[in-house]
Amino acid sequence: MDQTTRANRQAWETASEKHVREYSDLLAVAAAGSSLIDLERELLREILQRAPEVVHLQSGNGTDDVALAQAGARSVVGVDFSEVAVRAAQQRADELGAPCRYVVGVLPGAPLPDASADLVYTGKGAVIWMRDLDAWAADIARLLRPSGHLFVYDEHPAFSLWTWDEDEPRIRPDRSYFAESHVDDTYPANGAVQFQATLGRIVTAVAAAGLEIRHLAEYPEPFWRMGGVSAASWNGRLPNSFSLLARRPAA
Ligand SMILES: C[S@@+](CC[C@H](N)C(=O)[O-])C[C@H]1O[C@@H](n2cnc3c(N)ncnc32)[C@H](O)[C@@H]1O
């Protein structure tokens, strides 16, 4: 593991203590299935009807996993490098009787067998922590069975450019769409290094791994609105999140 990833992991171990402090609240969110939002349900409807075995990369608090199981997934295996997050997610899933299992692993390089997933699900603050997108996409292609799908719903690569001014959107003077990284200066992973990739770079990495792009969409709504912040940049004029669905070709 390189030094930046080691430091990021430490930042996430600390940030994931939040999942422990907010255990009961997150248990209620998981039980209600509300973290899987409408656009995800719509895009995943047909796939979930086939009772897929799901791998969730960077599974974090795991609330999405319980929701995926409720929506039809036969099982979900979450992978995350935070032991704190993995422990809390497993405890929550066990308490709810959900078919979810969690493993600690540094990504890319999931400690799971080849062709073990019908659906690889990831996002909500995930891709920004992957420095090597080609390795990330290749790992996903390896995990997927033929005809299996990758689904991403995540922060738009332009999201970190916008100021959080309430009067009107502005571009942060210290950010560039084409930079390679920046230091996260907001909660929860304050101080960690976020990697940057243009939307073209993300899509090209997925295609280069041999997956067929089925859907790509950009949205004005961020995947997460930090409490107490009402940024003008989130009010409908700028891209703040995206979704991508890709498929491993049939054998
Ligand atoms: C913003 S959270 C999102 C997680 C999840 N999608 C959710 O909604 O809870 C990002 C997660 O990525 C994990 N992470 C970051 N870099 C990672 C890496 N290189 N390998 C494995 N996990 C990583 C962190 O521990 C954290 O749980």
The ligand as an SDF file (V2000), in Angstrom:
LIG
                    3D

 27 29  0  0  0  0  0  0  0  0999 V2000
  -17.7780    8.1590    1.2960 C   0  0  0  0  0  0  0  0  0  0  0  0
  -17.5780    6.4900    1.8030 S   0  0  0  0  0  0  0  0  0  0  0  0
  -18.8490    5.8130    0.8150 C   0  0  0  0  0  0  0  0  0  0  0  0
  -19.1170    4.4440    1.1870 C   0  0  0  0  0  0  0  0  0  0  0  0
  -20.4620    3.8530    0.8390 C   0  0  0  0  0  0  0  0  0  0  0  0
  -20.7740    3.9400   -0.5600 N   0  0  0  0  0  0  0  0  0  0  0  0
  -21.5130    4.4740    1.6850 C   0  0  0  0  0  0  0  0  0  0  0  0
  -22.4430    5.0950    1.1400 O   0  0  0  0  0  0  0  0  0  0  0  0
  -21.4320    4.3430    2.9170 O   0  0  0  0  0  0  0  0  0  0  0  0
  -16.0680    5.9540    1.0300 C   0  0  0  0  0  0  0  0  0  0  0  0
  -15.6120    4.5880    1.5330 C   0  0  0  0  0  0  0  0  0  0  0  0
  -14.5080    4.1750    0.7360 O   0  0  0  0  0  0  0  0  0  0  0  0
  -13.6090    3.4830    1.5870 C   0  0  0  0  0  0  0  0  0  0  0  0
  -12.3100    3.5020    0.8890 N   0  0  0  0  0  0  0  0  0  0  0  0
  -11.6040    4.5810    0.4750 C   0  0  0  0  0  0  0  0  0  0  0  0
  -10.4970    4.2150   -0.1870 N   0  0  0  0  0  0  0  0  0  0  0  0
  -10.4870    2.8570   -0.2100 C   0  0  0  0  0  0  0  0  0  0  0  0
   -9.5900    1.8710   -0.7340 C   0  0  0  0  0  0  0  0  0  0  0  0
   -8.4760    2.2270   -1.4010 N   0  0  0  0  0  0  0  0  0  0  0  0
   -9.9030    0.5610   -0.5610 N   0  0  0  0  0  0  0  0  0  0  0  0
  -11.0110    0.1850    0.1030 C   0  0  0  0  0  0  0  0  0  0  0  0
  -11.9030    1.0750    0.6500 N   0  0  0  0  0  0  0  0  0  0  0  0
  -11.6470    2.3950    0.4800 C   0  0  0  0  0  0  0  0  0  0  0  0
  -13.6530    4.2350    2.9040 C   0  0  0  0  0  0  0  0  0  0  0  0
  -13.2190    3.4670    3.9920 O   0  0  0  0  0  0  0  0  0  0  0  0
  -15.1400    4.5960    2.9820 C   0  0  0  0  0  0  0  0  0  0  0  0
  -15.8620    3.6470    3.7220 O   0  0  0  0  0  0  0  0  0  0  0  0
  1  2  1  0
  2  3  1  0
  2 10  1  0
  3  4  1  0
  4  5  1  0
  5  6  1  0
  5  7  1  0
  7  8  2  0
  7  9  1  0
 10 11  1  0
 11 12  1  0
 11 26  1  0
 12 13  1  0
 13 14  1  0
 13 24  1  0
 14 15  1  0
 14 23  1  0
 15 16  2  0
 16 17  1  0
 17 18  1  0
 17 23  2  0
 18 19  1  0
 18 20  2  0
 20 21  1  0
 21 22  2  0
 22 23  1  0
 24 25  1  0
 24 26  1  0
 26 27  1  0
M  CHG  2   2   1   9  -1
M  END
$$$$
